Amino acid sequence: MRFATWETGGAVQSGVVSHAGLHPLPDGTTVLDLVRSGLPAALAAGTEALAGPAVPLAGVRLLPPLAAPTVRDFVAFEEHVEGVVKSVAGGGGVAPEWYQAPTFYFTNPYALVGAFDDVPVPPGSERFDFELEVAVVVGRDGASLTPEQAHEAIFGYTVLNDWSARDLQAREMKVQLGPAKGKDSASTLGPWLVTADELEPYRDADGFLALDMRVSVNGVEVGQDLLSNMGWPVEELISYASRGTQVRAGDVLGSGTCGNGGCLGELWGRRGELDPPPLRPGDVVEMTVEGIGTIRNRVVDGLQLPPVRPARPRPRNRKRPQ
């Protein structure tokens, strides 16, 4: 089943997707409510909604399918790391530590945008980039989950574009922290949330979901990969995220950017030049993940803000002046 959230006439509604359109849930019911109710209850509510009338997709603005309380983003594709470490961090090769355990950061849940929304260039960025990912949505609370328990805790999947200001990111990560402003301007989530059962037919013999992932800029394909090229299956990402702490229903975990052109930064690192060029206002980025759907965003001008003031030189006085 597929759950969506949309806006029309100033009102926000959630519901179920069918070939006929969008079937609203009862007023006030959100997709996050359904996720927290558990998959069986959500499927029952969705089945009931499908019996009702449909709203045409063409007449609405799709929003992120759910208001995620937290968003973790992993870096789980070795090929992506190989390329990006050259263009962003100025290094070469994959750090041995990458192979030891999955790595993630927390990104901004307030920056989620819809599947077809415009995306502004972050203030001060000249190297704006996309990142093609799949996001998994946790369907139940848990702590220190085994991969087997994590599998049972998956509610569903959606497409994620982790928009990235590579120049801001590169500066931040030289301080051995971040990314922060290099990543928190926008993350597209959509077009809808597909329940986990729909994607089980794509699971390969090694336990990975072999979903085709593609991205184009202005109609020209830039990257293509399979989700099954991850270093760890999504169950192990959830297990690691919950290790010694909690994950909760509604949490979103990104797979990390796929390889083979899943972002411009990878290609810049491999080619040693900005080819293709950074995104500019007017560019249209389209991503399609097999079994889930398509998101398409146009890049637009962002805010023009004053430059950030650098730190002032500080004395090392240990006492107040007398």
C-alpha positions in Angstrom: 0.0 0.0 0.0 1.1 3.6 -0.6 0.4 6.5 1.7 0.7 10.1 0.8 0.2 13.6 2.3 -0.9 16.5 0.1 -2.1 20.1 0.2 -5.0 21.5 -1.8 -6.9 24.7 -1.2 -4.8 25.5 1.8 -5.8 22.3 3.6 -3.5 19.4 4.3 -4.8 15.8 3.9 -3.4 12.3 4.1 -4.5 9.2 2.4 -3.9 6.2 0.2 -2.7 6.2 -3.4 -4.4 4.2 -6.1 -4.7 4.3 -9.9 -7.7 6.5 -9.4 -5.9 9.1 -7.3 -5.7 9.9 -3.6 -8.2 8.5 -1.2 -8.4 10.6 2.0 -8.2 9.2 5.4 -10.5 10.6 8.1 -9.8 14.3 8.8 -7.0 14.8 11.2 -5.4 11.4 10.6 -1.8 11.7 9.5 0.6 9.2 7.9 2.7 9.5 11.0 -0.3 8.5 13.1 -0.7 5.4 10.8 3.0 4.5 11.2 2.8 4.7 14.9 -0.4 2.6 15.0 1.5 -0.3 13.4 1.5 -1.8 9.9 -1.6 -4.1 10.4 -3.7 -1.2 11.7 -2.4 1.1 8.9 -3.3 -1.4 6.2 -6.8 -1.7 7.6 -7.3 2.0 7.7 -5.9 2.3 4.2 -8.3 -0.4 2.9 -11.2 1.4 4.4 -10.1 4.7 2.7 -9.7 3.0 -0.7 -13.5 2.3 -0.6 -14.1 6.0 -0.6 -13.8 8.7 -3.4 -10.5 9.7 -4.9 -8.9 13.1 -5.3 -7.1 13.5 -8.7 -3.3 13.6 -8.3 -3.1 16.4 -10.8 -4.9 18.9 -8.6 -2.8 18.7 -5.5 0.6 19.5 -4.2 2.3 16.5 -2.7 4.0 17.1 0.6 6.6 14.8 2.3 4.6 11.7 3.0 5.1 12.0 6.8 6.4 14.6 9.3 9.5 12.6 10.4 10.5 13.3 14.0 14.1 12.5 13.2 16.1 11.9 10.0 19.4 10.0 10.0 21.4 9.7 6.8 23.9 6.9 6.3 26.8 6.7 3.9 26.4 3.0 2.9 27.7 2.9 -0.7 31.5 2.3 -1.1 31.6 3.7 -4.7 30.0 7.0 -3.5 32.6 7.3 -0.8 35.5 6.7 -3.2 34.5 9.6 -5.4 33.2 12.1 -2.9 36.2 11.9 -0.5 38.3 13.3 -3.3 36.1 16.2 -4.2 34.8 17.2 -0.7 37.6 16.1 1.7 40.5 16.4 -0.7 41.7 12.9 0.1 41.8 9.6 -1.8 40.4 6.2 -1.2 38.0 4.9 1.4 39.0 5.1 5.1 39.4 1.7 6.7 37.0 2.9 9.4 34.2 3.0 6.8 34.2 -0.8 6.5 34.1 -1.3 10.3 30.5 -0.1 10.9 27.8 2.0 9.2 28.3 5.8 9.6 25.4 8.3 9.7 24.6 11.8 10.8 21.4 13.5 11.9 20.0 15.9 9.4 17.2 18.5 9.6 13.7 17.2 9.9 12.4 20.8 9.4 13.9 21.0 5.9 11.9 18.2 4.3 10.3 19.3 1.0 7.7 17.7 -1.3 8.3 15.5 -4.4 7.7 18.3 -6.9 8.6 21.4 -4.8 11.1 24.1 -5.9 14.4 23.9 -4.0 16.4 27.1 -3.4 20.2 27.3 -3.6 21.5 27.6 0.0 22.8 31.0 0.9 26.5 31.4 -0.1 26.8 28.1 -2.0 28.4 27.9 -5.4 28.6 24.1 -5.6 25.0 22.8 -5.1 24.5 19.1 -5.6 21.8 16.3 -5.3 22.1 12.9 -3.7 20.0 9.9 -4.9 18.9 7.8 -2.0 16.2 5.5 -0.6 14.9 6.1 2.8 13.4 3.5 5.2 10.8 4.5 7.7 10.8 2.7 11.1 7.4 1.3 12.1 7.8 0.6 15.8 9.8 1.7 18.8 12.8 -0.3 19.8 16.3 -0.3 21.3 19.4 -2.3 20.5 17.5 -4.2 17.8 19.0 -7.2 16.1 18.9 -7.1 12.3 16.1 -9.7 12.4 14.1 -7.5 14.8 14.9 -4.4 12.6 13.4 -6.2 9.6 10.1 -6.7 11.5 10.2 -3.0 12.5 10.3 -1.6 8.9 7.1 0.2 7.9 8.1 1.2 4.4 10.3 3.1 2.0 10.4 6.4 0.1 12.8 8.3 -2.2 15.2 10.7 -0.7 17.2 13.5 -2.3 19.7 14.8 0.2 20.5 18.2 -1.3 24.1 19.2 -0.6 26.1 22.4 -0.7 29.5 20.9 -1.3 31.5 24.0 -0.8 29.9 24.7 2.6 30.2 21.0 3.5 33.9 20.9 2.6 34.7 23.8 4.9 32.7 22.4 7.8 34.3 18.9 7.6 37.8 20.4 7.9 36.9 21.2 11.5 36.3 17.4 12.0 32.6 18.0 12.5 29.4 18.1 10.4 28.1 18.3 7.8 25.8 21.0 9.1 24.9 23.9 6.8 26.2 21.9 3.9 23.2 19.6 4.3 20.4 21.2 6.1 18.7 23.4 3.5 16.5 20.8 1.9 15.8 17.1 1.7 13.1 15.9 -0.7 11.0 13.0 0.5 8.4 11.3 -1.7 6.4 10.9 -3.7 4.7 8.6 -1.1 5.5 6.0 1.5 5.4 2.4 0.1 4.8 -0.3 2.7 7.6 -2.8 3.0 5.6 -5.8 1.7 5.4 -4.2 -1.8 9.2 -4.3 -2.1 9.9 -7.8 -0.8 9.7 -9.3 -4.4 12.9 -7.3 -5.2 15.0 -8.9 -2.4 18.0 -10.8 -3.7 19.7 -13.9 -2.4 21.9 -11.9 -0.1 19.0 -10.1 1.6 19.4 -6.8 -0.2 16.6 -5.0 -2.1 17.8 -4.8 -5.8 15.9 -1.7 -6.7 16.9 0.3 -9.8 17.8 3.9 -9.0 18.2 6.6 -11.6 18.8 10.4 -11.6 18.7 12.9 -14.4 19.4 16.6 -14.7 17.4 18.6 -17.3 16.4 15.3 -18.9 19.9 13.9 -19.2 20.6 10.8 -17.1 23.6 11.4 -14.8 23.5 8.3 -12.6 22.2 4.8 -12.2 22.7 2.1 -9.6 21.1 -0.7 -7.7 20.1 -0.3 -4.0 21.6 -3.7 -3.5 25.1 -2.3 -4.0 25.0 -1.0 -0.4 27.6 -2.2 2.0 24.9 -3.2 4.5 21.2 -4.0 4.1 18.8 -1.6 5.6 18.0 -3.9 8.5 21.6 -3.6 9.6 21.4 0.2 9.3 18.4 0.3 11.6 20.0 -2.2 14.0 23.1 0.0 14.2 21.1 3.2 14.7 19.3 1.6 17.6 22.5 0.2 19.2 22.6 1.3 22.8 19.8 3.8 22.2 16.3 4.0 20.6 14.6 4.3 17.3 11.0 5.2 17.2 8.1 4.8 14.8 8.3 7.4 12.1 12.1 7.8 12.2 13.5 8.1 8.7 16.9 6.6 7.8 18.6 7.4 4.5 20.5 4.7 2.7 23.2 7.2 1.7 23.9 8.2 -1.9 24.2 5.4 -4.4 27.3 5.1 -6.6 27.8 5.4 -10.4 26.7 9.1 -10.5 24.3 9.2 -7.6 25.6 12.7 -7.0 27.7 15.3 -8.9 30.3 15.3 -6.1 31.3 11.7 -6.8 31.8 12.5 -10.5 33.8 15.6 -9.7 36.1 13.5 -7.5 36.6 10.9 -10.2 37.1 13.3 -13.1 39.1 15.9 -11.3 36.9 18.8 -12.5 33.4 20.2 -12.1 31.9 18.0 -14.8 28.9 18.0 -14.9 28.7 21.6 -13.5 27.1 22.4 -10.1 23.4 22.9 -10.1 22.1 26.3 -11.0 18.6 28.0 -10.8 16.4 26.5 -13.5 18.0 23.0 -13.4 15.5 20.2 -12.9 16.6 17.1 -11.0 14.5 14.0 -11.5 14.9 10.7 -9.5 13.2 7.4 -10.0 13.4 4.4 -7.8 11.9 1.1 -9.0 8.9 0.0 -7.0 8.6 3.4 -5.3 8.2 6.3 -7.7 9.6 9.5 -9.1 10.4 12.9 -7.5 11.2 16.0 -9.6 12.5 19.3 -8.2 13.4 22.5 -9.9 16.4 24.5 -8.5 15.6 28.2 -7.9 17.4 31.2 -6.6 17.9 31.3 -2.8 18.2 34.0 -0.3 21.0 36.5 -0.7 22.3 37.0 2.8 25.4 38.9 4.2 28.6 36.8 4.5 29.1 35.0 7.8 31.4 36.9 10.1 34.6 35.1 10.9 35.7 34.4 14.4 37.4 37.3 16.1 41.0 36.8 17.4 40.7 36.0 21.1 43.3 36.8 23.9 43.9 34.0 26.4 43.4 36.1 29.5 42.4 34.0 32.5 41.4 36.9 34.7 39.1 39.8 34.2 40.7 43.3 33.8 40.9 45.1 37.1 
